[in-house]
Amino acid sequence: MNSRSHLETASALTAITADLTGVGGIGWHARERRRQQLIERARALEAQAGALEEVLGGWHGRSARPVIPALQSVMQRLAGTYARPSGIEQELYPNCGSSLRDAVDRLEARHQH
């Protein structure tokens, strides 16, 4: 939320408070309309806060809850992505015929003749 919307919210709250207290001689219908606007603004702010909480939870990670599993932080997930799987790495080196490297070497030997 930027500073302009903060000012708009503060201005709206000031006007609503004045309306609800009867300052300015505004009638009941105008006060009710302002009250409804305040409720709508509060619901919108609550939704924005929930969305921000979801984003931050996804970024920083979140511990497990009764029905929701734990969520790793972005940095933890990236570290796991860039880690080398040891099972794949050993296939890159010759080991008496059973590695992927040995199979490629055999194919090259056959095609060179």
N, C-alpha and C positions, 0 to 999 in steps of 0.2 A: 504494500500500500504506500503510495507516495504522499508527500507533505500536502499536496492540494486536496487529496481525498480526506486526509486528517482534518484539514481546516473545514472542509465541507461537512464532515461528521460533527465536528465541534459546533459549527454554526447551526446545524440541524438540531443538535441536542439542546442548545441554548434556546432556540425558537420553540422547541417542543416543551421545554420546561416552563417558559413564559406562558405558553398556551394553556398548559395543564394547570397552572396556578391562577389563571384568569387575568394575567397582566396583558394589557392591550385591548381588552374588550372583545376578544374573538369568541364566537359562539361555540356551542357544544359540538356541532358537526365538524367544525374546523379542528377542534381539539381531538376528536375521535380520529379524524383523518391523519393528523400528525402522530397520534399514538400508533396507528397502524403502520405508518412510515417508519417509525422508530423500531417497531417489532420486525419489519422486513429487513431493515438495515442490520439489526442485531443477528438475525438468522444468516444473512449474507456473510457477516464477519465471522460467525461461527463456522460456516462452511469453508471459508478461506483458511481459518486456523486449522481445521481438520486436514485440509489438503497440504498445508505447510508441514504439519506433523508427519504425514505420510512420506513426504519428500525427505525430510530430515531423518526419519526412521530408516528409510532405504539407504541413505548416504552413510549414516553413522552406525548402522546396525541396530538390532533390537533383540533384547533377551526374550526367551520363550515365555508365552503366556499360557493360561490353562487350555485354550483351544487353538492357539496360533503358535506354530513352530518358531524357533529363533531365526533371525535373519542376519547374515554376516554383513559387515560394512563393505562399501565399495572397494576399499583398499585390500581387504582380506580376500574378496572374490577375485580381484585382479592378480594378487599374488598367487592364488591357486591356478589361474589361467596360464601364467607364465612359468610355472614350475615344470620341470622336465619329468615326464613319466618314466620311471626307471625301466619298465618293461619294454617300452618302445626303443629306448636308447641302446639297449643291448642287442637289438636286431640290426643295428648299423655296423657292427663289427663282426669279422669272421670268427666262427667258433666251431670248427671241425665239421661244417656242413649243414647245421640246422638253422642258421640265422638267415634273415632276408638278404643280407649282404652276400652270403655264400651262394644263395640261389641266383642273384644277379650276376655274380662272377661266373657261375656255370653257364648261364645263358650267353654271356659275352664270349666265353671260350668257344661255345658251339658255333656262334655266328661269325667268328673271325676266321674259321677254316673254310 
